[in-house]
């Protein structure tokens, strides 16, 4: 582990802490308009989705160059979204996506043809 990563982790914690601690740091936040509360509630999942999207769409080659990637993960995202919308349950969607990737990798079908 590099010492730079420790510094990066601390910086990330300092940057993200206020949004996570907002209800404790700002008394009366429950009096905000419903749209603002909904927005704040969805900031965390949106950031996680953005981080996941980068890991699904971009891979780093052996030379260190980032390249666009199309793999079974794209299908897993679609399966997860469809199951979540159909069953109204994120957990079931996640299980479906993970199972699809696990089975595809076990069968050696992880790369989708372009």
C-alpha positions as CSV (number, residue, x, y, z in Angstrom):
1,X,0.0,0.0,0.0
2,X,1.3,3.4,-0.9
3,X,1.4,6.3,1.5
4,X,-0.3,8.4,-1.3
5,X,-3.4,6.2,-1.0
6,X,-3.7,7.0,2.7
7,X,-3.7,10.7,2.0
8,X,-6.2,10.2,-0.8
9,X,-8.5,8.3,1.6
10,X,-8.3,11.0,4.2
11,X,-9.0,13.7,1.6
12,X,-12.0,11.7,0.4
13,X,-13.3,11.4,3.9
14,X,-13.0,15.1,4.5
15,X,-14.8,15.9,1.3
16,X,-17.6,13.4,1.7
17,X,-18.2,13.8,5.5
18,X,-20.3,16.9,5.4
19,X,-22.9,15.4,3.0
20,X,-23.1,12.3,5.2
21,X,-23.3,14.2,8.4
22,X,-25.6,16.9,7.2
23,X,-28.6,15.8,9.3
24,X,-26.4,16.0,12.5
25,X,-24.6,19.2,11.5
26,X,-27.7,21.2,10.4
27,X,-30.5,21.0,12.9
28,X,-33.8,21.7,11.3
29,X,-32.9,20.1,8.0
30,X,-36.2,18.3,8.1
31,X,-37.9,21.6,7.4
32,X,-36.3,21.9,4.0
33,X,-38.7,21.5,1.0
34,X,-39.5,17.9,0.1
35,X,-37.6,18.3,-3.3
36,X,-34.4,19.3,-1.5
37,X,-34.6,16.5,1.0
38,X,-35.2,14.0,-1.9
39,X,-32.2,15.4,-3.7
40,X,-29.9,15.1,-0.6
41,X,-31.1,11.6,0.0
42,X,-30.1,10.6,-3.6
43,X,-26.6,12.2,-3.6
44,X,-24.9,9.1,-2.1
45,X,-26.4,6.5,-4.5
46,X,-25.7,8.8,-7.4
47,X,-22.0,9.1,-6.5
48,X,-21.8,5.3,-6.0
49,X,-23.4,4.8,-9.4
50,X,-20.9,7.1,-11.0
51,X,-18.0,5.2,-9.5
52,X,-19.5,1.9,-10.6
53,X,-20.0,3.2,-14.1
54,X,-16.4,4.1,-14.4
55,X,-15.3,0.6,-13.3
56,X,-17.7,-1.0,-15.8
57,X,-16.9,1.2,-18.8
58,X,-13.2,1.8,-18.5
59,X,-10.4,-0.6,-17.9
60,X,-6.7,0.0,-17.7
61,X,-4.4,-1.9,-20.1
62,X,-1.0,-3.3,-19.2
63,X,0.6,-0.2,-20.5
64,X,-1.5,1.9,-18.1
65,X,-3.7,3.4,-20.8
66,X,-7.5,3.5,-20.0
67,X,-9.6,2.0,-22.7
68,X,-13.4,1.7,-23.3
69,X,-14.6,-1.8,-22.2
70,X,-17.7,-3.7,-23.3
71,X,-18.2,-6.8,-21.2
72,X,-20.8,-8.9,-19.4
73,X,-21.0,-6.2,-16.8
74,X,-23.1,-4.1,-19.1
75,X,-25.7,-6.9,-19.4
76,X,-25.6,-7.3,-15.6
77,X,-26.4,-3.6,-15.2
78,X,-29.4,-4.0,-17.5
79,X,-30.6,-7.1,-15.7
80,X,-30.2,-5.3,-12.3
81,X,-32.2,-2.3,-13.5
82,X,-34.9,-4.4,-15.1
83,X,-35.3,-6.6,-12.0
84,X,-35.3,-3.7,-9.7
85,X,-38.0,-1.9,-11.7
86,X,-40.1,-5.0,-12.1
87,X,-39.9,-6.2,-8.5
88,X,-39.4,-2.8,-6.8
89,X,-36.6,-4.4,-4.8
90,X,-32.9,-3.3,-5.3
91,X,-31.6,-6.4,-3.5
92,X,-33.2,-8.8,-6.0
93,X,-31.8,-6.7,-8.9
94,X,-28.3,-6.8,-7.4
95,X,-28.5,-10.6,-6.9
96,X,-29.6,-11.0,-10.5
97,X,-26.8,-8.9,-11.9
98,X,-24.2,-10.6,-9.7
99,X,-25.4,-14.1,-10.6
100,X,-25.3,-13.2,-14.3
101,X,-21.6,-12.1,-14.1
102,X,-20.7,-15.0,-11.9
103,X,-22.2,-17.6,-14.3
104,X,-20.7,-15.8,-17.3
105,X,-17.2,-15.7,-15.8
106,X,-17.5,-19.3,-14.7
107,X,-18.3,-20.3,-18.3
108,X,-15.7,-18.1,-19.8
109,X,-18.2,-15.8,-21.4
110,X,-17.2,-12.5,-19.7
111,X,-16.4,-10.6,-22.9
112,X,-19.2,-9.6,-25.2
113,X,-18.5,-9.4,-28.9
114,X,-18.6,-5.9,-30.3
